[in-house]
Amino acid sequence: MNILFRKAAVTALSVTMVTSSFGLIGSPNAAYAAESTATTTSAGVTQAYESLFQTDNVIDVNVTIDDADWKSMLESPLDKDYKNVSVEVDGNKLDNVGFSTKGNLTLKAVASMEDSDRYSFRLKFDKYDKTQTLLGLDKMLLNNNYADPSYMREVLHYEALRSIGMDVPMTNYVNLYVNGELVGFYTGVEAVDDSYLERNYGEDYEEGVLYDTDEKSYLQYEEGSDYSTITKDLGTDKDKAKLKTFIQTLNEMPEGEKGDIESVLDVDSALQYIAGNMVFGNYDSYNGDKGHNYMLYSDAAGKFTVVPWDFNMSFNGYSGGGGRGTTTGSTTTNTNATNVSVDEPVLGISMENVPMINNLLAVPEYKEKYLSYVNELTDYMEGIQDRITGLANEIRPYVEADPTKFYTTEQFESNIAYSANADAAGGMGGTPPEGFEGMTPPEGMEGMTPPEGFEGMTPPDGTTPWTQPGAATGNGTADATTGTDNTQTRPGGNFGGGGGGGMGSMAAGSLTTFALNRLVNLQEQLGREVTPLPETSEETGSNTSSGTNDKTITVTLDGKSITFPDQDPLQQSGRVMVPVNAILEAMAAEVTWDKTAKTVTAVLNDQTLVLKIGSSTATVNGETLEIDAPAIIQNSRTLVPVRFISEGLGLTVDWDQTAAQVSLTSK
């Protein structure tokens, strides 16, 4: 099938293409999946590529790149130079595609790591041939889920905004391969580019202009300012005339009145964006001290629409910029993302400094509309635990198989589990490594201690460098006075670190714990019925189960204890059940998950065990055997009989009833 479409031909072809079915077979989240399939405004154009972007859909992206170009990208990632590659996206093949690294602070952070080259990437399909697209798509982004062990924050936030009718980028999940090697499990995002604008604003989108924002784009009016933090991406706006008119009109709104704002702003888009950031605790945004991560698209008449962007720090993933203190200038004290006031939806900045929030919410009609969006998003939050569980079941096999993931599988599981003992206000975890206790972090990271993996980070341009004299940065040469890096050269091809990649301490706190605590707070503020928080009794968080031994069960392998971070072994029906992934990782077995067949294949030495979740049988070297107790699900973990899985892989098993200890011994 020829997929090299000229943009003008997309509309005619898309009616046929979008009816195709891509994945989601047997998905427990059909309602969400249907909702997450792209919808367009009446002015927009349906695009054939929409069928690729379904939230729960996992597609393969295979990049073929010259070895020298790949080495060059990995050695100089901060250059963000495009390389000419061939790519196959879910079976659709294209040549002459642009491929590059992407990002700013996160890119620099990964570039500084010695054990990971897990960068985010962009694929620009029309880089070398302006007529070429992928089913109408100009550009696709592959995000590495930096700081998000759940792999869900970005996906869920976009999905929620879509559920209230906002035009937002579409997402999916991607297994990224480079030259046949699995690089990692990524989040795919529709770039805000020509195809996005045409999909949402119609064929006349080129008559408008798209602006992107850097940090401190607060939209405060400044006489004679060029607003250098707001840069034009697409279109024409001589001397930023439309942008300046919008900002001036926003700031000159009479107190409590609309003024002329509706002539220069799609107010609904701003209210939806503001409400989403507040409900989901996303303060790496206009609602926080950074004042960025949004775009502005103006139509030909100069009316701007807010386009949301970059939600990997949503659900309280960002803890910098005053997230632990009071909000200066506010009458309400917002101490953390969990208890932010619905009436003052900011954190780390005063309402007066963000006129797109302060001035709009001062208008009674807009405040009422904003509160309606808050209530709709709270409706979404009331189903968040089931949504997280369902999505986790869809992506878990891919997370477990991800060879370069920043976090362990246990961190993934704990990030989607609820804990009554966890700090729901928690943001990023991490304590300073030895020798870094007194360091000053770069501007914008003042609320965080320097975590492991940031020891060699060169701060963003124009920001305060780390203050430890002579600290080496990256793999280059450190200046003995400033401690900054003089080169970005680093070894290529290092995609190791699959057990953490130097990022373990930069993990955001539990997604589920924050979401459920935030839900309760919102319900209380809105006068809604309050959903009780889950009870974390000993039987859900420890190693006991109905009618079973209440002793702590320990497991050793060749005399070394095996740790189970988020779900301990338990006894059920006279059998000791253990989390299958933890036990297989401890054995150093080679594990493969088949999502469709719901099977796990474990290979250790000359033994191959295939276990189907929910089945009473398994195979060992092709021979079918009865399992002495069926697998069970506990705290979103699959538990299997330790004796069966261990003996199936050739280990001997001893059980000490008195000590409640399982001893595994390699033969």
Secondary structure, DSSP 8 states (H G I E B T S, - for coil): ------GGGHHHHHHHHTTS--S-TT-TTHHHHHHHS----TTS---GGGGG--TT-EEEEEEE--HHHHHHHHH-GGG---EEEEEEETTEEEEEEEEEEE-SHHHHHHHH-SS----EEEEETTSS-TT--BTTB-EEEEE--TT-TTS-HHHHHHHHHHHTT-----EEEEEEEETTEEEEEEEEEE-SSHHHHHHHH-GGGGGSEEEEE-TT------TT---TTEEEEEE--GGGHHHHHHHHHHHT--TTS-TTGGGTB-HHHHHHHHHHHHHTT--SSTTBTT--SEEEEE-TTS-EEEEE---TTTTTT---SSTTS--TT-SS---STTS--SSS--BSS-GGG-HHHHHHHTSHHHHHHHHHHHHHHHHHHTTHHHHHHHHHHHHHHHHHH-TT-SS-HHHHHHHTS--TTS-TT--B-----TT-TT----TT-TTS---TT-TT----TTS----STT---TTS-B-TTT--BS-----S-----TTTTT-GGG-B--HHHHHHHHHHHHHHHHT----------HHHHSS--TTS--S--EEEETTEE---SS---EEETTEEEEEHHHHHHHHT-EEEEETTTTEEEEEETTEEEEEETT-SEEEETTEEEE-SS--EEETTEEEEEHHHHHHHTTEEEEEETTTTEEEEEE-
